């Protein structure tokens, strides 16, 4: 059993499923904002959306920060990724938009940050491989207040365990 469990950890589809969840939550957010959304799953863009005359190409990245994680809560929007999104958007006459979804177990919180690429390039800090979006506990309020960033969140996440108990029942 231990051998199988270890192979599941290293060969899991969890990252793929998290990415699809991120695209779904991004779609939901855009729909709530009045957009019509289509999934394109193309190099550079995951979604296209339109509301009135506003037409956007959206790239979605989702990341989970596990309980107790010491990872820095930030995202580097890589230069190469920006170029791919901009190229896709240019070909279809769309505005490139980036969405980052951060699922933070310790806080029972999901943050969704939506930015136009033009604003990413103009306002976010440049780092070695791209532009940095910061959402560490001491930066989150400052980031949420950025005038060019659209922020949505889902808090107090509740994941039940009644259907499949974590430990075996004792009768």
Residue pairs with C-beta under 8 A, 6 or more apart in sequence:
18 62
18 63
18 64
18 103
19 60
19 61
19 62
21 62
21 101
22 60
22 61
22 62
22 99
22 101
23 39
23 46
23 47
23 60
23 62
25 62
25 101
25 110
25 112
26 46
26 47
26 58
26 60
26 99
26 101
26 112
26 114
27 37
27 39
27 47
29 99
29 112
29 114
29 152
30 37
30 47
30 49
30 58
31 37
33 51
34 51
35 49
35 50
35 51
35 54
35 56
36 49
36 50
36 51
37 47
37 48
37 49
38 47
38 48
38 49
39 46
39 47
40 46
40 47
40 48
42 88
43 84
43 88
44 57
44 59
44 84
44 85
44 86
44 87
44 88
44 89
45 57
45 58
45 59
45 85
45 88
45 89
45 94
45 96
46 58
46 59
46 60
47 57
47 58
47 60
48 55
48 56
48 57
48 58
48 92
48 94
49 55
49 56
49 58
50 56
54 95
55 93
55 94
55 95
56 89
56 94
56 95
56 96
56 97
57 85
57 88
57 89
57 92
57 94
57 95
57 96
57 97
58 97
58 98
58 99
59 81
59 84
59 85
59 96
59 97
59 98
59 99
60 99
60 100
60 101
61 75
61 98
61 99
61 100
61 101
62 100
62 101
62 102
62 103
63 75
63 100
63 101
63 102
63 103
64 103
64 105
65 71
65 73
65 102
65 103
65 104
65 105
65 106
66 105
67 105
67 106
68 106
69 105
69 106
72 136
73 102
73 104
73 134
73 135
73 136
73 137
73 139
73 140
74 132
74 133
74 134
74 135
74 136
75 100
75 102
75 113
75 132
75 133
75 135
76 127
76 129
76 130
76 131
76 132
76 133
77 98
77 100
77 120
77 124
77 130
77 131
77 132
77 133
78 129
78 130
79 129
79 130
81 130
82 96
82 98
82 117
82 120
82 121
82 130
82 131
85 96
85 98
85 117
86 96
86 117
88 94
88 96
89 95
89 96
89 117
95 116
95 117
95 118
96 116
96 117
96 118
97 114
97 115
97 116
97 117
98 114
98 115
98 116
98 117
98 120
99 112
99 113
99 114
99 115
100 111
100 112
100 113
100 133
101 110
101 111
101 112
101 113
102 110
102 111
102 113
102 135
103 109
103 110
104 110
104 111
107 155
108 155
108 156
108 157
108 158
109 153
109 154
109 155
109 156
109 157
110 153
110 154
110 155
110 157
111 135
111 140
111 151
111 152
111 153
112 151
112 152
112 153
113 133
113 135
113 143
113 149
113 150
113 151
114 149
114 150
114 151
114 152
115 124
115 133
115 148
115 149
115 150
116 148
119 148
119 149
120 131
120 133
121 131
123 146
123 148
124 131
124 132
124 133
125 131
125 132
125 134
126 132
133 143
134 142
134 143
135 143
143 149
143 151
144 151
